[in-house]
Amino acid sequence: MEKAARDLELQFIIVTHSLLFVNSKTIHKIHRFYKENGKWTKSNSPTITSNENILMDILTYSNSVKIFFASKVVLVEGDSDEYFYRYFYEYYKKINNKKDDLEFIDIWGKDHFKNWKTFLTKYNIPCFYIGDLDNVLNPELGFITRSTHTRYQKKLLSQVKKTKSKSLNNSFNFLEIL
C-alpha cells in the first residue's frame, strides 16, 4: 500500500480492528478514534519518540497491539502477572456476564511504568497499574507524592517503635530503608 500510495500519489484511509496494521513502522500515521465521556468521537495521532517506538516494537513482538482497540489497559509488572490477571478477569467476565474490552500488558517491571503511562496517555487510552505494594508506595513511580510517602513512613515507624515485639525489629529496619 505504501508503494502504491507513493507511486500513484494516493491517500488511503483504512478503518480496522486488525492488529496487522499497527506496528512501529505505521504507528506514526495511525489515528486512534475514541469516545470522550461516552458522548462524542475524538481522534488523535500523537508524535512518537524513539523511546516510544521501542515500546511499539515490544507491543508488536508480544502480540499486544490489541491495546489500541481496548477501552482500558491494565499494566502489570511481569508475564506471570499478565497471565494470572488475564485468566482471572476472563473468568470474572464469564461468571458475571460482562462484555468489557479490558487488556492486560506486561511492562517488564516497575521501572518501565512511566514510559508506558506516557505512551498510552498520548493515545488517550485509560490505563491502570497493578503492582506490588512496595512499588505503589514508591514516590519515584508517581503514585504518591514524596510528602505523602514521608507521612506514611513516619506513621508506620512510630507504630513499630511502640511495639515491644522482637520480631518487628527487622520490619523496623526495613521501613527505615524505605
Summary of the structure (lengths in Angstrom):
residues: 178
radius of gyration: 21.5
end to end distance: 54.0
largest distance: 81.0
contacts: 410
relative contact order: 0.10
helix: 54%
strand: 13%
